[in-house]
Amino acid sequence: MKTIIKYMAMGVSVLALASCSLDYEPISTPTELTEGVSTDTATAVLKDRAAAQDQLKNLYELLRNRQEHWHLDCLLIGDSHSDNAYAGTTGAEVEPYETNAIDASNSVLKRDWSRYLEDIAKANVLINGLEPLHASGQVGDTEYRQWKAQGELMRAMIMFQMARLWGSFPVITSIAKTITAGNVEEVYPTYFPPRSTSEECYQQIISDLQDAEANAPDFNPADRTLLTKTVAQAMLAKVYAEKPVQDYGKVVEYAEKVRKASGMALEPDFMTLWGWNETAKDCVKRNTSEGILEVHWSAGAGNWESWMYGRSLENYDYYFTWAKWITPSRDLINDFLKENDTIRLNQTVVYYACTWSNYYPASHYPFMYKYRSGYNNQYKLRLADIILLEAEAYAYQGNMAKSAELVNIVRTRAKLPALDAAKIASKEAMVEAVLHERRLELALEGERWFDLCRNNKVEEYLNDINSRDPGRLAQRKKFDENSYLLPMPQSALDENNNLQQNPGY
């Protein structure tokens, strides 16, 4: 119960998670200026203009300093819980994602649920705290609209991830009042809210994104780390592709806006997105032409996450003594080989000799290669994803020619031939072609599981995975209609009796 109170009231500092030894303290320490000051009626959210600026900075730092739930866990769920990757290492934390044995006690889900709620609370501090500062004249009209929109965009991104994982969650958009003797009957229930419906969750996400599209800063091709109107449009394209609010016309509408943004284009060379400059000891390029929202790490201040997947090229042997997470699967590698897609394969998978043989011979072991150094860009959103999502929407609308045109844009960059006639002969064939292309283009970026869910392909693709991929750990149970959502963490259910478990768990 105490945990829920902290989420709603203030957005407290990061919880220590005993299940993971990789927790790092954030750069900015929460203070009463950024986290709120309790009064007898409510939370005085932000003290002044400086506090608002600091809170906006804190939100951006979430993208860099909260890597477990913002990225690492996304890859575990998106790729190891699909046919793209094995868990990579052993233990109750990760193996259930490979074997379809996830239950409510899983520490990854506990971490993600708790931290996403904390991050929503931090966004709420900014969104709600700006109103009185604007009314008092401390924050001008333009700043008020833009800062609030960036908070709403951050909140929408977090809520979208929660919606895809669990279907729904308590929609919390305000700062809770402090409980007093005079208001306990009114206020106490707000500290333990039930889950909203899936539709209510998505409508809140859409509302935040629409406000962000109208009021967030304009897209800046020279700085793709910003929460901009174009980020909001890309998110709207992704949101409208999901089943609770599926609207293919909206997907096309917003995807086209993204594609037409000034300075937006696919990088001519796929390697540029991921490459390592050995001379400079840095990534090849930041602010790539297809980056919609990138996270950057500068030389000397790298991302620890890289050594979770393989070798960190800036420090070749650093922590290369234990089995890594997210090991590329034979099924994924075979898909690249069958397509003769050597360009994307060579930027996605690399082979090293190592000291373990969990899935492959130690002398020739494949590793994820897209995050090969602590200075690699991390793409929260990139153009190829949106192009292929638009192609998916056109396929479902029955416009195979337009869908194929978009897929072929991505294939041309990979130096692959255009789709043949059989791939565009029907809506069903075109949907499969798009799904296949998304697998190869976005491999090990955390999208595969959600692609299968969105297209109702989980059972078809994953229930025979052991016959197709004998190197994978055996499935503990079959996937069914209840598998599309993950279990609510038991810790959340224990803290809030108004939450209910998802069916099947």
Protein Blocks (a to p, Z undefined) as FASTA:
>chain_A
ZZmmmmmmnopaddddfkbckbccdfbdcdfklnopadfkbccfbfblmlmmmmmmmmmm
mmmmmmmlmmmmmmmmmmmmmmkbcfhiacjklmmmmnopacfklmklmmmmmmmmmmmm
mmmmmmmmmmmmmmnopacfklmmmmmmmmmmmmmmmmmmmmmmnopacddfbdcddddf
klmmmmmmmmmccdddfklmmmmmmmmmmmmmmmmccddfklckbccfklmmmmmmmmmm
pmklgcfklmmmmmmmmmmpghiacdfblklmmmccfklopafbghifklmbdcdddehi
acfklmmnmccfklmkgopabccehiacfklmmmmmmnopaklmmmmbccdddfbdfkbc
fklccddfklmbfkbccdfbdfklmmmmmmmmmmmnopaklmmmmmmmmmmmnopacddf
klmmpmklmmmmmmmmmmmmmgonlpmmmmmmmnopmmmmmmmmmmmmmmbccdfbdcdf
klmpccddfklmmmmmkbccdehZZ
